[in-house]
């Protein structure tokens, strides 16, 4: 069965002016305030207990998946820009290069609060678990 919406009614059930289905977030571009495309949302991580989106995992760099890096950005640092058709973050490319990251195939211990604290502190974002 295809998950691609075939009618406007199906599309409307997956996106409204304030809500969007998780699978539609994946692939959405991420820009900085200068309008530079930094990457795209690869995945989102949702806290099972609270239902809050904890992280947007953004892919960055690489070519055809080779050398691609991933950044787990606290969801709170992203804002959606309807004119750009993507998410905005208040970072430049150099700040992104220095941000906590992991490579394709690397295991991330999402439960490790030390790691989560380092990520949230880097982006100056409130901890999603509080």
Protein Blocks (a to p, Z undefined) as FASTA:
>chain_A
ZZbdfbfklmmmmocfkbccfklmgopacddfkopafbdcfbdcddfklopafbdcddee
jjehiapacddddfklpccdfklopacddddfklmmmpccddehiacdfklmklmmmmmm
mnopacfkZZ
